Amino acid sequence: MSRYYNMGLEIEHKYLVKNDTYKPMACKRQEIKQGFLSRNPERTVRVRVLDNKGFITVKGKGHGAAHPEFEYQIPLDDALQMMTLCEAPIIEKTRHIVMDHGNRWEIDEFKGGLAGLVIAELEVPDEDYVFPLPAFIGQEVTGDPRYYNSQLGVHC
């Protein structure tokens, strides 16, 4: 869910994670299962089950770190039924929430065929926001379509 909301605009930086020093820093862990009803880069539609809550998200094509995003909670049963309509693969991951210098990092450890991939995301209030990088942060992959959740596992 968007921490910062600006008329449906999400500004998010994405990084590969280079070590597991984030694990003891995590204040919360969440189990996530998600699928895509549409992977069209112009408009993706995602269904997600996060800790027994359902969500549907529509994302538009972005530029750099910013893209339009609309996310709504839906009944869990609806999310589970919609998941059966999603294109393969269904993505499963554990999300670790880490607070660092007042910033809320979401670190996703992927499972199944994506096991070993760990990505950190930071949502920011505007594109000029300056933030320190924690020690676990590696290469920035913001804007690299290979690391969009909608594309992960599709070309394997």
Secondary structure by P-SEA (a helix, b strand, c coil): ccccccccbbbbbbbbbccccccccccbbbbbbbccccccccbbbbbbbcccbbbbbbbccccccbbbbbbbbccaaaaaaaaaaccccbbbbbbbbbbcccbbbbbbbbccccccbbbbbbbcccccbbbbbccccccccccccccccccccccc
